[in-house]
Amino acid sequence: MAGTRGFGVDIGGSGIKGCVVDLQAGSLVGERVRTNTPQPSTPDAIADVVAKTVEQFDWHGPVGVTLPTVVKHGKALSAANISKKWIGTDAHALFAERLGRQPNEIVVLNDADAAGMAEIRYGSDIDRSGVVVLLTFGTGIGSAVFLDGELVPNTEFGHLEVDGHDAETKAAASVKEEHDLSWEEWAKRVTRYLRRLEDLIWPDLIIAGGGVSKKADKWLPLLDVRTKVVAAELRNDAGIVGAAVAADIGVQH
């Protein structure tokens, strides 16, 4: 790796988190800073929060930033759980300008892709060959797909149609909270979603991430699927870590 420390900012529908990252250990250095995602979550409003987050750490190196959007060549091409004004925004240029960085010091990527990169690099030593899918269960459902450790960027499997509905509107972690579902009730929804995903891409391993992964023991055993499902090792910090890794190695999709 180019450096021993990096910085990542993970933008979600409900919160924006940032921290310095130990790139050798794949862990946060100190306490992360979390700010509620501004409403409306426009590009300018979110860029202001990202700038303030980085400033709190007095960090002057490269910065990786995740977005809950498809990101190609630095541009946001979709908007899941954030303002539709992001669609078509040159996020790379926006963050470079707002953070006072050179273009090669900013990397912007999909949030689930970043979390997946962190899990593949720093997760447990379980066999991760073949097709591996990381799913982040949060405000929505993000996905990252890897083939023998190589990322296939910008998959949107959280938006699969399942029983006539967008999957994340039925099986995201936010839905469990909103409808006060029991773990058993929610696990049935997640099972239905995972079975649909299994029939389409036949993964060898599924990694369950997002904040709800902290309580994996309460719902993973309830799933009824054929694929091995494990909890994300980095839990809800994976996006921050993956963003820092992407910035360090210069990944830009």
N, C-alpha and C positions, 0 to 999 in steps of 0.2 A: 504494500500500500504506500501511497505517497506521503501520508502523514500518520501520526499516532492519535490525533484527535480531529474531530469534525463537528459540524453543527447541523442539526436537522429540525425542521418545522413541519408538523403534521396538521393539516387543515381538515377539519371534519364539519359535519352539519351542525353539531352542537358545541364543539370546542376547538380551540387552536392551541397546540402544545409545542413547546420547543425546549431544547437543551443541548449542551455540549455532550459529545459522544466519545467514549473510548473506543477507537476503531479496532484495537487489537482484541479487546474483550467483548465487544458488542454490547456495551452497557452504558447507561447514562452516568455522567460525571456530575454529582450533586443532584439537587432537586430540580425537576422540570418546572417550567412556568406554564400555567394553563389559563386561558382567557376564553370566556364564552364567545362563540361565533357571533359577530354583530348581525343585527337584523334591521334592515335588509342586508344580506350577505353579498354586497356588491364588490367588484374588484378593488375599488379604491378603499372601501371600508376594511376589507380583509388585509390589503397591503399595509395599511396603517398599523394594524395589530401585529403583523409579522415583523415590521420594522421595529416596533416597540419591544417585541419579544427578544429580538437579536440584541438590541441596545442594552437590555438589562444584564446581559452576560459580557458586555464589552468585547464581543467577538469580532475579529477583523478578517477572518479567512473565508474560504468558500462556504456557501450555504446551500443545502438541499431543501426543497419545499415540495410537499405533496399536496395534491388537489383531488377531491372526489369527482374527477372528470376524466374523460379521455384526453390525453395530452400527446400531441404529435408536433414535432419540430418546435416545441416550446409553446404551442397554442392550445388553449382549452377548446375542445370541440363538442363538449356536452356539459350538462350541469345537473348532477344528482344531489339533491338536498342542499344546494346553494343557489344563489340568484341566477336566473337565466341570462343575466347580463354577462356572465362569464363566457358564454358561447361565442367563439370567434376572437376572444381576447388573447393578445400576445402576452401570456403570463410571464414568460421568461424576461421579456423587455420590461414589463411592469415591475417585477421584483428587483431586477438589476438596478433600475432607476431609483426605486424607493429605498433600497438598501445601500446605494452608493457603491455598487460592485461592478467590476468588469464582466462582460458577457460570459467569459470562461470561468467565472467564480460563482455562477448560479446554475443550478440544475432544477428543473421542475418535472415532476412525474406523477403518475397516478398513485393514489394513496395505498391501494391494495398491492400494487406492484412493488412499492417501497417496502411494505410489511413483509411481502414474500421474499424479497431479496435478503432481508435481515434474517428471516427464519432459515432460509437455505444456507446462508453463510455461518450463522451462529447457533442454530438450533441443535437439538439433541442429535446423537449419532445414529438415529434410526435410518434405515435405508431410504434414501431419497432419489433413487434412480427411477427411470421411466417417467410417467406422467404424474406430476404432483400438483395439487390444487390447494392454494390457500384461500380461505374465505373469511372475510372480516365481518362479523355480525355486530352492527352498531345502529346508527340512525337508519342506514340502509344495509345492503349486503355488497361488499366489494369482492373482487376475485383476482387472483394472480395464478397464472399457469406456467409450469416449468417442464421442460423436456430434458431429462438428464442434466438438471441443474441450470439450463439456459432459459431465461425468461422469454415468454411469448407476450409482448406488452399489450396493454389496453384491452384485455378481455372484459366483457360486461355480463358475466354469468349471473350476477345478482338480479338481472332484468329478464331472466328466462320466463316465458309464460308457463305457468303451472295452474292447471284447472281454470284457465281463462283469466288468470290474474298475473300481474307482475310479481315475481316471486318475493321481492323484498317487501311488498305491501302486506304480505301474509307471514313472512318468516324472519324479518329483521328483529334484532333485540329490542328495538324501540317499540315494536308491535306488542311484544310480551308485556312491556311496562304499561303501554297505553291502554291495553285491554285487561290488565291484571291477570294474565294467564298463568296457570301453574306451570312448573317445569315439565310436567307430563304433557299438558296441553300444547305447550310450545314445541316440545321435542317431536310431537307428531307432525307438526307443520314443517319442522326442519327435515324430518325424515322424508316427507313427501317431496320436498324440494331437492334433497340430495339424490333421491331415486331418479328423478327426472334428469339431473345432471349426470348421474352414472350412466344412464342409457344413451347419452349423447357423446361423451368423451371417454368413458371407461377408465377413470383414473386408477393409479396404483396406490395412492395415498392422498388423504384429505387432511389438511391442517386447519383447525378451527381457531380463528383469532378474533380480535376485538375485545372490548372490555368484558364481555360475558365469558371469555375464556378463563377468567380468574375463578369462575365457579364451574369449571368444566366437569368436576366430579358429580355435579347435580343433574347434568343433562346428557353428557356424552354416553353414559351407560344406557340411556333410554332410547338411543337411536337404533333403528332397525334397517341397516343398510349393509351391502356386501363389501364395501370398501373399508379399509382400516382408517379410523378417524382419530387423530391425536390433537391435544391442545397445543396451541402456539406456546413456545418456550418464553418468548419475550413479552407475552401478554400484550397489553395496550401500549407498550413502548416501541413496538416493532416498526411503526411508521416513522418515528423520529430517527431510530437507528438506521433504517433503510435509506432514508433521505440523506443522512450524513454520509453513508457509504457511497451513494450515487454521486454526490457532490465531490467526494474524494477521488473517485475513479473517472469522473467526467461522463457519466451516463446521461444521455439526452435523447428521448424518443420523439 
